[in-house]
Amino acid sequence: MIDMTAPSLRRTPSYLTWFVSDTAIGLTRALAGFALPLIALAITDDPAQAGTIGGVGAAVSAVTMMGGGVYADRHSRTRLLLLASVIGAVVAGAFLLLALADALTFAALLTVEVLLALRGGFFGMAGEALLKDIVPSEAMGRAQGANQARDAAMNLAGGPLGGVLLGVGAWLVGVALVACQAIAVATALLLRRRVPDPPRAPREKTGVFAEAREGIVWLFRRADLRGAVIVITIINLGVGASMTTVIYALQQRGFTPTDIGWLSAGIGVAMLLGAVASSAIVTRVATGILEILGIGALALSVAVVPFVEDLWAIVAILAAGSVLIPAINAGMVGYFMVAVPTEMTGRAMSAAMLGTSAVAPLSPLIAGFGLSLFGRTPTLIVAAAICLSAAVLAALTPSLRAIPAESGWAEHAARFAEQRDPRGEPRASTRP
């Protein structure tokens, strides 16, 4: 096993390498997620078709994610991460060639989206689960805080960067995607050499579906986690539908990709400010209370957007509602990673993300078809209603309210640890 005693994450080369790798993969997702629907919208002038690209990609990810969790628990996570990076590099290269040949049709864009979604679904969970093999439980809160700061910085830079690249041409987006994936391949090779595969207790392989079911059963037997998963699924659906509707509506009103990029940049500024303080917040504020406050603020901001059309006003409103998102994510993901057993990490994580992934295709579809059939304001009101229902449910869920601050995570999670595993076999310990 790797050394888990380092007092600082900055002095843990494996973590730093993982961080760079995950950043490169995340930037690939961000650029592709920003550019592909806008290219499709420019080609077809049809919000429904643009929404179909995002919806199909999200559906493919949802269908394949549980299998990805099983593979992450069965096989070498570093080997899977390397395979994912190589596949991503091939797809990015194909996109670049299509862009240079001026052959980016709706069908070509849909194919690229599906291939990236397959890559993420089958292999993406390995990179996430690998973090538990690298970072000790007592440093998990700091690691998640750093991840949130990184994600906020990408949100800040991703929109304007994607807009600038797309303003020059789709080919330049392809160059950026290839560069990101080249970094991902290089860092995956380093991780393969630096991080030995952790020992795993022998277990019977009962098939992908049966093993995936174990992750779902484990998660939903945990009263401390299932309420949070449901609330997060609902709020993500509402926010995704709102953001996508705003972006498509701005595009139809004649705003350039660079203009639209400032929407994510404004939210990125707010999240970066929140991320800077997230590590301190999760050590001082109960995670459950933080979740309720943050989701409430986000829901209120989304509820105002239907009645505002000025771009900069929308940016300010959504940014204000997003300040606590990094602390919410750091708290909930950190608590989850402390609670889940190592041998269950991939399947449990995929189970936790299953709800969000299952409803993710609805966000671009709600936006695309809502705009086509009903217009901007009614579609945004539907998205706001979804978000407000999540805020109410969060406030009314006792198990969510009870999750403590970081110092109490291990003890709190131990109270909910199952005495028997999902197949009924005795567990050696009830500690997470």
C-alpha positions as CSV (number, residue, x, y, z in Angstrom):
1,M,0.0,0.0,0.0
2,I,1.1,3.6,-0.5
3,D,2.1,5.7,2.5
4,M,-1.0,7.1,4.2
5,T,0.9,8.9,6.9
6,A,1.9,12.1,5.1
7,P,0.8,15.1,7.0
8,S,0.2,17.2,3.9
9,L,-1.5,16.4,0.6
10,R,1.0,18.6,-1.1
11,R,3.8,16.2,0.0
12,T,1.9,13.1,-1.4
13,P,3.1,12.7,-5.0
14,S,0.4,10.2,-5.8
15,Y,-2.3,12.6,-4.8
16,L,-0.8,15.4,-6.8
17,T,-0.5,13.2,-9.9
18,W,-4.2,12.0,-9.4
19,F,-5.2,15.7,-9.0
20,V,-3.6,16.6,-12.4
21,S,-5.1,13.6,-14.1
22,D,-8.6,14.3,-12.7
23,T,-8.3,17.9,-13.7
24,A,-7.4,17.0,-17.3
25,I,-10.3,14.6,-17.6
26,G,-12.7,17.1,-15.9
27,L,-11.6,19.9,-18.3
28,T,-12.3,17.5,-21.2
29,R,-15.8,17.0,-20.0
30,A,-16.4,20.7,-19.4
31,L,-15.2,21.7,-22.8
32,A,-17.1,19.0,-24.6
33,G,-20.2,19.6,-22.6
34,F,-20.1,23.3,-23.4
35,A,-19.1,23.1,-27.1
36,L,-21.0,20.1,-28.5
37,P,-24.6,21.4,-27.9
38,L,-23.7,24.9,-29.1
39,I,-22.1,23.6,-32.3
40,A,-25.2,21.4,-32.8
41,L,-27.5,24.5,-32.2
42,A,-25.5,26.5,-34.7
43,I,-25.7,23.7,-37.3
44,T,-29.4,22.9,-36.9
45,D,-30.9,26.0,-35.3
46,D,-33.0,23.6,-33.3
47,P,-32.9,23.6,-29.4
48,A,-34.6,20.2,-29.4
49,Q,-31.7,18.6,-31.4
50,A,-29.1,20.3,-29.2
51,G,-30.9,19.0,-26.2
52,T,-31.0,15.6,-27.6
53,I,-27.2,15.4,-27.8
54,G,-26.8,16.2,-24.1
55,G,-29.8,14.0,-23.2
56,V,-28.5,10.9,-25.1
57,G,-25.0,11.3,-23.6
58,A,-26.4,11.6,-20.1
59,A,-28.6,8.5,-20.7
60,V,-25.6,6.5,-21.9
61,S,-23.6,7.5,-18.8
62,A,-26.5,6.5,-16.5
63,V,-26.9,3.1,-18.2
64,T,-23.2,2.2,-18.0
65,M,-22.3,3.8,-14.7
66,M,-23.3,0.8,-12.5
67,G,-21.1,-1.5,-14.6
68,G,-18.3,1.0,-14.2
69,G,-18.6,0.8,-10.4
70,V,-18.4,-3.0,-10.6
71,Y,-15.3,-2.9,-12.7
72,A,-13.7,-0.3,-10.4
73,D,-14.1,-2.8,-7.5
74,R,-13.1,-5.9,-9.5
75,H,-10.1,-4.7,-11.4
76,S,-7.0,-2.5,-11.0
77,R,-8.3,1.1,-10.8
78,T,-5.1,2.6,-12.2
79,R,-5.2,0.3,-15.2
80,L,-8.9,1.3,-15.9
81,L,-7.9,4.9,-15.5
82,L,-5.2,4.5,-18.1
83,L,-7.6,2.7,-20.5
84,A,-10.1,5.5,-20.1
85,S,-7.5,8.2,-20.9
86,V,-6.4,6.4,-24.0
87,I,-10.0,6.0,-25.2
88,G,-10.6,9.7,-24.5
89,A,-7.5,10.7,-26.5
90,V,-8.7,8.7,-29.5
91,V,-12.2,10.3,-29.4
92,A,-10.7,13.8,-29.0
93,G,-8.4,13.1,-32.0
94,A,-11.4,12.0,-34.1
95,F,-13.3,15.2,-33.2
96,L,-10.3,17.3,-34.2
97,L,-10.1,15.6,-37.6
98,L,-13.8,16.0,-38.2
99,A,-13.6,19.7,-37.3
100,L,-10.6,20.2,-39.6
101,A,-12.5,18.5,-42.4
102,D,-15.6,20.6,-41.8
103,A,-17.6,17.4,-41.2
104,L,-19.2,18.1,-37.9
105,T,-22.8,17.1,-38.6
106,F,-25.5,16.5,-36.0
107,A,-24.8,12.7,-36.3
108,A,-21.1,13.2,-35.9
109,L,-21.6,15.3,-32.8
110,L,-24.0,12.8,-31.3
111,T,-21.5,10.0,-32.0
112,V,-18.7,11.9,-30.2
113,E,-21.0,12.6,-27.2
114,V,-22.0,8.9,-27.0
115,L,-18.4,7.7,-27.1
116,L,-17.3,10.1,-24.4
117,A,-20.3,9.1,-22.3
118,L,-19.4,5.4,-22.8
119,R,-15.9,6.1,-21.7
120,G,-17.1,8.0,-18.6
121,G,-19.7,5.5,-17.7
122,F,-17.6,2.3,-17.9
123,F,-14.2,3.7,-16.7
124,G,-14.9,7.1,-15.0
125,M,-15.7,5.5,-11.6
126,A,-12.2,4.0,-11.4
127,G,-10.6,7.5,-11.1
128,E,-13.0,8.6,-8.4
129,A,-12.7,5.4,-6.4
130,L,-8.9,5.5,-6.7
131,L,-8.9,8.6,-4.4
132,K,-9.8,6.4,-1.5
133,D,-6.7,4.2,-2.2
134,I,-4.5,7.3,-2.1
135,V,-5.9,9.6,0.6
136,P,-6.3,8.6,4.3
137,S,-9.7,9.2,5.9
138,E,-8.3,11.9,8.2
139,A,-7.3,13.9,5.1
140,M,-10.4,13.3,3.0
141,G,-12.1,16.5,3.9
142,R,-9.0,18.5,2.8
143,A,-8.8,16.5,-0.4
144,Q,-12.4,17.2,-1.2
145,G,-12.0,20.8,-0.4
146,A,-9.1,21.0,-2.8
147,N,-11.1,19.2,-5.5
148,Q,-13.9,21.7,-5.0
149,A,-11.5,24.6,-5.4
150,R,-10.2,23.0,-8.6
151,D,-13.7,22.5,-10.0
152,A,-14.6,26.0,-9.2
153,A,-11.5,27.3,-11.1
154,M,-12.5,25.1,-14.0
155,N,-16.0,26.5,-13.9
156,L,-14.5,30.0,-13.9
157,A,-12.2,29.4,-16.8
158,G,-14.2,26.7,-18.7
159,G,-17.0,28.9,-20.0
160,P,-14.9,31.8,-21.3
161,L,-12.2,29.3,-22.6
162,G,-14.8,27.3,-24.4
163,G,-16.4,30.4,-25.8
164,V,-13.1,31.8,-27.0
165,L,-12.0,28.5,-28.6
166,L,-15.4,28.0,-30.2
167,G,-15.3,31.6,-31.4
168,V,-12.1,30.8,-33.4
169,G,-13.4,27.5,-34.6
170,A,-14.5,24.0,-33.5
171,W,-11.0,22.7,-34.6
172,L,-9.4,24.7,-31.7
173,V,-11.8,23.0,-29.3
174,G,-10.5,19.7,-30.7
175,V,-6.9,20.8,-30.1
176,A,-7.7,21.6,-26.5
177,L,-9.4,18.3,-26.0
178,V,-6.4,16.4,-27.5
179,A,-4.0,18.3,-25.2
180,C,-6.1,17.5,-22.1
181,Q,-6.3,13.8,-22.9
182,A,-2.5,13.7,-23.6
183,I,-2.0,15.0,-20.0
184,A,-4.5,12.4,-18.8
185,V,-2.6,9.6,-20.5
186,A,0.7,10.7,-19.1
187,T,-0.5,11.1,-15.5
188,A,-2.3,7.8,-15.7
189,L,0.9,6.1,-16.6
190,L,2.6,7.7,-13.6
191,L,-0.2,6.5,-11.3
192,R,0.1,3.0,-12.7
193,R,3.7,2.9,-11.5
194,R,3.3,4.8,-8.2
195,V,0.1,3.3,-6.8
196,P,0.0,-0.4,-6.1
197,D,-3.3,-2.1,-6.3
198,P,-4.7,-2.5,-2.8
199,P,-5.2,-6.0,-1.5
200,R,-8.8,-7.2,-2.0
201,A,-10.4,-10.0,-0.1
202,P,-11.5,-12.9,-2.4
203,R,-15.1,-12.7,-3.3
204,E,-17.4,-14.6,-5.6
205,K,-18.1,-12.8,-8.9
206,T,-21.8,-13.2,-9.3
207,G,-22.3,-11.1,-12.4
208,V,-22.3,-7.4,-13.2
209,F,-26.0,-6.9,-12.3
210,A,-25.8,-8.8,-9.1
211,E,-22.6,-6.9,-8.0
212,A,-24.1,-3.6,-9.0
213,R,-27.2,-4.4,-6.9
214,E,-24.9,-4.9,-3.9
215,G,-23.8,-1.2,-4.2
216,I,-27.4,0.0,-4.4
217,V,-28.6,-2.2,-1.5
218,W,-25.6,-1.0,0.6
219,L,-26.4,2.6,-0.1
220,F,-30.2,2.5,0.5
221,R,-29.7,0.5,3.8
222,R,-27.8,3.5,5.0
223,A,-30.3,5.9,6.6
224,D,-27.6,8.5,6.9
225,L,-27.0,8.6,3.1
226,R,-30.2,7.8,1.2
227,G,-32.1,11.0,2.1
228,A,-29.1,13.1,0.9
229,V,-28.9,11.1,-2.4
230,I,-32.6,11.7,-3.1
231,V,-32.4,15.5,-2.4
232,I,-29.2,15.9,-4.5
233,T,-30.8,14.1,-7.4
234,I,-33.8,16.4,-7.4
235,I,-31.8,19.6,-7.1
236,N,-29.4,18.6,-9.8
237,L,-32.3,18.0,-12.2
238,G,-33.8,21.4,-11.5
239,V,-30.5,23.3,-11.7
240,G,-29.5,21.4,-14.9
241,A,-32.8,22.2,-16.6
242,S,-32.6,25.9,-15.6
243,M,-29.0,26.4,-16.7
244,T,-29.5,24.6,-20.0
245,T,-32.7,26.6,-20.7
246,V,-30.8,29.9,-20.0
247,I,-27.9,28.9,-22.3
248,Y,-30.2,27.9,-25.2
249,A,-32.4,31.0,-24.8
250,L,-29.3,33.3,-24.9
251,Q,-28.0,31.5,-28.0
252,Q,-31.4,32.0,-29.7
253,R,-31.4,35.7,-28.7
254,G,-28.1,36.2,-30.6
255,F,-25.5,36.1,-27.8
256,T,-22.1,34.7,-28.9
257,P,-20.5,31.7,-27.3
258,T,-18.1,34.1,-25.6
259,D,-21.0,36.0,-24.1
260,I,-22.6,32.8,-22.9
261,G,-19.3,31.6,-21.4
262,W,-19.5,34.5,-18.9
263,L,-22.5,32.8,-17.3
264,S,-20.4,29.9,-16.2
265,A,-17.6,32.3,-15.4
266,G,-19.7,34.3,-13.0
267,I,-20.9,31.1,-11.2
268,G,-17.3,30.0,-11.2
269,V,-16.2,33.2,-9.4
270,A,-18.8,32.6,-6.7
271,M,-17.9,28.9,-6.4
272,L,-14.2,29.7,-6.2
273,L,-14.8,32.1,-3.4
274,G,-16.9,29.4,-1.7
275,A,-14.3,26.7,-2.4
276,V,-11.5,28.8,-0.7
277,A,-13.5,28.6,2.5
278,S,-14.9,25.1,2.1
279,S,-12.3,23.3,4.0
280,A,-12.8,25.6,7.0
281,I,-16.6,25.4,6.7
282,V,-16.8,21.6,6.7
283,T,-14.8,21.5,9.9
284,R,-17.0,24.0,11.7
285,V,-20.5,23.6,10.4
286,A,-22.6,20.4,10.5
287,T,-22.7,18.9,7.1
288,G,-26.5,18.3,7.2
289,I,-27.3,21.9,8.2
290,L,-24.9,23.2,5.5
291,E,-26.6,21.1,2.9
292,I,-30.1,22.5,3.8
293,L,-28.8,26.1,3.8
294,G,-26.9,25.7,0.5
295,I,-29.7,23.9,-1.4
296,G,-32.2,26.5,-0.1
297,A,-30.1,29.4,-1.4
298,L,-29.6,27.7,-4.7
299,A,-33.3,27.0,-5.1
300,L,-34.2,30.6,-4.3
301,S,-31.8,31.9,-6.9
302,V,-33.2,29.6,-9.6
303,A,-36.7,30.7,-8.7
304,V,-35.9,34.3,-9.5
305,V,-34.3,33.6,-13.0
306,P,-37.6,33.1,-14.9
307,F,-38.4,36.8,-14.3
308,V,-35.0,38.2,-15.3
309,E,-33.7,38.4,-18.9
310,D,-30.6,40.6,-18.6
311,L,-27.5,38.4,-19.0
312,W,-25.5,40.1,-16.2
313,A,-28.4,40.1,-13.8
314,I,-28.8,36.3,-14.4
315,V,-25.1,35.8,-13.8
316,A,-25.3,37.7,-10.5
317,I,-28.4,35.9,-9.3
318,L,-27.1,32.4,-10.0
319,A,-23.6,33.3,-8.7
320,A,-25.1,34.4,-5.4
321,G,-27.0,31.1,-5.0
322,S,-23.9,29.0,-5.8
323,V,-21.5,30.2,-3.1
324,L,-22.1,27.3,-0.8
325,I,-22.0,24.6,-3.4
326,P,-18.3,23.8,-2.9
327,A,-18.8,23.4,0.8
328,I,-21.9,21.2,0.3
329,N,-20.0,19.0,-2.1
330,A,-16.9,18.7,0.0
331,G,-19.0,17.8,3.1
332,M,-21.3,15.3,1.5
333,V,-18.6,13.6,-0.7
334,G,-16.1,13.6,2.1
335,Y,-18.6,12.0,4.5
336,F,-19.6,9.4,1.9
337,M,-15.9,8.5,1.3
338,V,-15.3,8.0,5.0
339,A,-18.5,5.9,5.4
340,V,-18.0,3.5,2.4
341,P,-15.9,0.4,2.8
342,T,-12.9,0.3,0.4
343,E,-14.0,-2.9,-1.3
344,M,-17.4,-1.3,-2.0
345,T,-16.2,2.1,-3.1
346,G,-16.8,1.9,-6.9
347,R,-20.2,0.3,-6.6
348,A,-21.4,2.5,-3.8
349,M,-20.3,5.6,-5.6
350,S,-22.0,4.6,-8.8
351,A,-25.1,3.8,-6.8
352,A,-25.0,7.3,-5.3
353,M,-24.6,8.9,-8.7
354,L,-27.2,6.6,-10.3
355,G,-30.2,8.8,-9.4
356,T,-28.5,12.0,-10.7
357,S,-27.3,10.2,-13.8
358,A,-30.8,8.7,-14.4
359,V,-32.5,12.1,-14.4
360,A,-29.6,14.0,-16.1
361,P,-31.0,13.2,-19.6
362,L,-34.2,15.1,-18.6
363,S,-32.4,18.4,-18.1
364,P,-31.5,19.1,-21.7
365,L,-34.7,17.5,-22.9
366,I,-36.8,19.8,-20.6
367,A,-34.8,22.8,-21.8
368,G,-34.9,21.9,-25.5
369,F,-38.5,20.8,-25.8
370,G,-39.7,23.3,-23.3
371,L,-38.3,26.2,-25.3
372,S,-39.6,24.8,-28.5
373,L,-43.1,24.2,-27.2
374,F,-43.7,26.7,-24.4
375,G,-41.0,29.3,-24.4
376,R,-38.4,30.5,-21.9
377,T,-40.4,31.6,-18.9
378,P,-42.7,28.6,-18.5
379,T,-39.7,26.2,-18.9
380,L,-37.7,28.1,-16.2
381,I,-40.7,28.1,-13.8
382,V,-40.8,24.3,-14.1
383,A,-37.1,24.1,-13.3
384,A,-37.6,26.4,-10.3
385,A,-40.4,24.3,-9.0
386,I,-38.2,21.2,-9.0
387,C,-35.4,23.1,-7.1
388,L,-37.8,24.4,-4.5
389,S,-39.2,20.9,-3.9
390,A,-35.7,19.7,-3.2
391,A,-35.1,22.5,-0.7
392,V,-38.3,21.6,1.2
393,L,-37.5,17.9,1.2
394,A,-34.0,18.6,2.5
395,A,-35.4,20.6,5.4
396,L,-37.9,17.8,6.3
397,T,-35.3,14.9,6.2
398,P,-34.1,14.1,9.8
399,S,-31.2,11.8,8.7
400,L,-29.8,14.6,6.5
401,R,-30.1,17.2,9.3
402,A,-28.2,14.9,11.7
403,I,-24.9,14.6,9.7
404,P,-22.2,16.4,11.8
405,A,-19.1,18.4,10.9
406,E,-16.0,16.7,9.7
407,S,-14.6,15.7,13.1
408,G,-17.7,13.6,13.8
409,W,-17.9,11.9,10.4
410,A,-16.2,8.6,11.3
411,E,-18.1,8.1,14.6
412,H,-21.4,9.1,13.0
413,A,-20.9,6.8,10.0
414,A,-20.0,3.9,12.3
415,R,-23.4,4.1,14.0
416,F,-25.0,3.3,10.7
417,A,-22.6,0.6,9.4
418,E,-24.3,-2.6,8.6
419,Q,-23.8,-5.7,10.7
420,R,-24.1,-7.8,7.5
421,D,-23.1,-7.2,3.9
422,P,-25.7,-6.9,1.1
423,R,-25.6,-10.7,0.5
424,G,-26.1,-11.6,4.1
425,E,-22.5,-12.6,4.9
426,P,-21.2,-11.5,8.3
427,R,-18.9,-8.5,8.3
428,A,-15.6,-8.6,10.1
429,S,-16.1,-5.1,11.4
430,T,-18.9,-2.5,11.6
431,R,-16.4,0.3,11.1
432,P,-16.6,2.1,7.7
